[in-house]
Amino acid sequence: MLTKISRDLIAFRSWPASLLALLCWAWLSLPVLAQQTLPIPRLNLGLEPAQTPQEMVFSVQLLLLLTVLALAPTILVMMTPFTRIVIVLSFLRQALGTQQAPPNQVLVGMALFMTLFISMPMFQQANEQSLQPFLRQEINQEQAFERGLEPFRAFMLKQVQPPDLELYLSLSNTPAPALPKDVPTHVLIPAFITSELKTAFIIGFLVYIPFLLIDMVVASTLMSMGMMMLPPTVISLPFKLVLFVLIDGWNILSQALIRSFF
């Protein structure tokens, strides 16, 4: 009995050494196993001189494609309702006086998803008329670009204000087009952005007025009570939050923003 217990104790004490030996064996045999069963590919990146004109054209096209992909978020933001929505939401936060609530990430995320909701018909039309035919090799790159741009041009032409469009046409020395579809894209985009900024500031002004009235009433009340040292914004903030919640402000603002594009 004692002999069996002593053997068990020796085996229990020696198991860490056995485990260490097993791990060492696995570590040493890993390169061999990897070389035999799981070869790791090697990636090569380099620059070589073009041998034919076709290779040079392909290199230029690849460079232009990477440039467009890098600027795609900015281009899409400037050609969609994002500008108007995010500015109005920023005005709302300032009117409420909540400092960083909602935070910037929430405002930008809300603006992005509302932009996606409004722009979904444009993206679907661009996908059906431009991307899918190009993937099926039915049209070339130039035709795909023109067809994909048409839904966004129609949206911008619907939202742009005539004075802004006339301003950029005169600044670019471009004659007045006979039809809206003849407006150059490089003139339409800045005119659209300027119109969106003006519209967003007008909506922001209308959003600001009710909360400004609450601030004025609270400030007048505190002054009449002789409470000069108490900041009016501290007292008016709860009233503005309660008013905004009771009137279901988020639904009203979201509905007004979405309907302003249709």
Buried (B, 14 or more C-beta within 10 A) or exposed (E): EEEEEEEEEEEEEEEEEEEEEEEEEEEEEEEEEEEEEEEEEEEEEEEEEEEEEEEEEEEEEEEEEEEEEEEEEEEBBBBBBBBBBBBBBBBBBBBBBBEEEBEEEEBBEBBBEBBEEBBEEBBEBBBEBBBEBBEEEEBEEEBBEBBBBBBBBBBBBEBBBEEBBEBBBEEEEBEEEEEEEEBEEEBBBBBBBBBBBBBBEEBBEEBBEBBBEBBEEBBEEBEEEEEEEEEBEEBBBEBBBEBBEEEEBEEEBBEEBBEBBE
